[in-house]
Amino acid sequence: MKNLFRPYLIAFMMGSLLFASTSCEDDDPTPPVEEGELITTVTINLVPEGKGQNVSAIFSDPDGPGGVDATIQTLNLAPNTVYNATLTFSDDSQTPSEDITAEIEEEGDEHEVFYEALGGLNVTVDKTDMDSNNLPIGLEATITTGAASTGTLRVTLKHQPDLKTANSGISVGETDVEASFPAVIQ
């Protein structure tokens, strides 16, 4: 009678059992990636300190990035004026629309709004709201205009989980939305 017991057969069976028992374990310490919110609308509201007209503009991209081009309103600003600015973010691709601003504020330690004056636009921006670590969020800001000029005010919301510091800039993290508002100071 032939010997059916072979040492290599036992080694194969034990290796298979070992592989099967470890292949199902989740040893990956990486936390699950949070899905970013779809932000289709950015609204900027500016209230002048003292006298003057309130100004607001809307960036709307109903189908999100790609597809149909966004519609963007122009900011018409007065020269040498200080405005208190507030931003709101929403997803208008669904019914009812979802306001995402409160979530951004709640997760302020993971988000920051960056403002850039481009093309010769004569403004300065100071963020006035802070997260739980006393770092700026940027949902609220003071925008100060200078002399007459034209250009673009670009508003970029960055998602910076475990990356946001006092020195983290616009290049850190993922861009949730970017809206470029044409602006005229006259």
C-alpha positions in Angstrom: 0.0 0.0 0.0 1.3 3.4 -0.9 1.9 5.9 1.8 -0.7 8.7 1.4 0.8 10.7 4.1 3.3 13.2 2.6 5.0 15.9 4.6 4.6 18.5 1.9 0.8 17.9 1.8 0.5 18.8 5.5 2.7 21.9 5.1 0.4 23.0 2.2 -2.7 22.4 4.3 -1.3 24.4 7.3 -0.2 27.2 5.0 -3.7 27.4 3.5 -5.3 27.6 6.9 -2.9 30.3 8.1 -3.5 32.3 4.9 -7.2 32.0 5.2 -7.2 33.1 8.9 -5.1 36.2 8.3 -6.5 37.3 5.0 -9.9 38.2 6.5 -8.4 40.4 9.3 -8.5 44.1 8.9 -5.1 45.2 10.0 -5.2 48.5 8.0 -4.9 51.3 10.6 -5.9 53.8 8.0 -9.3 55.4 9.0 -12.0 55.4 6.3 -11.9 58.3 3.9 -14.8 60.7 4.4 -16.7 61.5 1.2 -16.6 65.2 0.4 -19.8 67.1 0.2 -20.9 68.3 -3.2 -21.0 72.1 -3.0 -22.8 73.7 -5.9 -23.4 77.2 -4.5 -21.2 79.7 -2.8 -22.8 83.0 -1.6 -20.8 85.9 -0.3 -22.7 88.7 1.6 -20.9 91.9 2.4 -22.3 94.5 4.8 -20.5 97.8 4.9 -19.5 99.3 8.2 -21.2 102.7 8.5 -23.1 103.8 5.5 -23.3 102.2 2.1 -25.1 99.4 0.1 -25.0 95.7 1.1 -23.4 93.6 -1.6 -23.9 89.9 -2.4 -22.9 87.6 -5.2 -23.6 84.0 -5.9 -21.4 81.3 -7.6 -23.7 78.5 -8.8 -22.6 75.3 -10.5 -25.8 73.1 -10.2 -24.3 69.9 -11.6 -20.9 70.2 -9.8 -17.5 70.3 -11.4 -17.5 69.6 -15.1 -20.7 69.6 -17.2 -22.6 72.9 -17.4 -20.5 76.0 -16.7 -21.0 77.8 -13.4 -22.9 81.1 -13.3 -21.1 83.8 -11.3 -22.3 87.2 -10.2 -20.1 90.2 -10.0 -19.2 92.0 -6.7 -19.7 95.7 -7.1 -17.9 97.4 -4.3 -17.4 100.9 -3.1 -13.8 102.3 -2.7 -12.2 102.7 0.7 -14.8 100.8 2.5 -14.7 98.1 5.2 -17.2 95.2 4.6 -18.2 92.5 7.1 -18.3 89.4 5.0 -20.1 86.1 5.5 -20.0 83.0 3.3 -22.6 80.3 2.9 -22.1 77.0 1.1 -24.9 74.7 -0.1 -25.6 71.7 -2.3 -28.5 72.7 -4.6 -28.3 69.6 -6.7 -30.9 67.9 -4.5 -34.4 68.8 -3.3 -34.5 70.2 -0.7 -31.3 72.1 -1.0 -28.7 71.3 1.8 -26.9 74.1 3.6 -23.4 72.8 4.3 -22.2 76.0 6.2 -23.0 74.7 9.7 -21.1 71.5 9.0 -18.1 73.4 7.8 -18.2 75.5 11.0 -18.7 72.5 13.2 -15.6 70.9 11.5 -13.7 74.1 11.5 -10.5 72.4 12.7 -10.6 70.6 9.4 -11.6 73.4 7.1 -10.3 76.8 6.0 -11.5 79.4 3.5 -8.8 81.2 1.6 -9.4 84.6 -0.2 -7.2 85.8 -3.0 -7.3 89.2 -4.7 -6.3 88.6 -8.3 -5.8 90.8 -11.4 -5.1 94.0 -9.6 -8.1 94.0 -7.3 -7.3 96.4 -4.5 -8.7 94.6 -1.4 -7.4 93.1 1.8 -9.1 90.3 3.7 -8.9 89.4 7.4 -10.6 86.2 8.6 -12.5 86.9 11.8 -13.9 83.5 12.9 -11.8 80.8 14.6 -12.0 77.1 15.1 -11.6 75.2 18.4 -7.8 75.5 18.1 -8.0 79.3 17.7 -7.1 79.0 14.0 -9.0 80.9 11.3 -11.9 79.3 9.4 -12.8 82.2 7.1 -16.6 81.8 6.9 -16.6 85.4 8.3 -14.1 88.0 7.4 -13.5 91.7 7.1 -12.9 92.9 3.5 -11.3 96.3 3.1 -11.4 97.9 -0.3 -8.8 100.5 -1.5 -8.9 102.7 -4.6 -10.9 102.0 -7.7 -9.8 98.7 -9.4 -11.1 95.6 -11.1 -10.1 92.0 -10.8 -11.2 88.8 -9.2 -11.8 87.7 -5.6 -11.2 84.0 -5.5 -12.7 82.1 -2.6 -11.3 78.5 -2.0 -12.6 76.1 0.7 -10.0 73.6 1.7 -10.5 70.4 3.6 -7.5 69.9 5.8 -8.2 67.0 8.3 -5.1 66.5 10.6 -3.3 69.0 8.3 -4.5 72.4 9.4 -1.9 74.4 11.3 -1.1 78.1 11.9 1.1 77.9 8.8 -0.9 75.6 6.5 -1.8 77.5 3.3 -4.0 77.1 0.3 -1.8 74.3 -1.1 -2.5 72.0 1.9 -5.4 69.6 1.8 -8.2 69.0 -0.8 -10.2 71.7 -2.4 -13.9 71.3 -1.6 -14.9 74.2 -3.9 -13.3 77.2 -5.6 -15.3 80.2 -6.7 -13.8 83.2 -8.6 -16.0 86.3 -8.3 -15.4 89.1 -10.8 -15.1 92.3 -8.7 -15.3 96.0 -9.5 -14.4 98.8 -7.1 -15.8 102.1 -8.2 
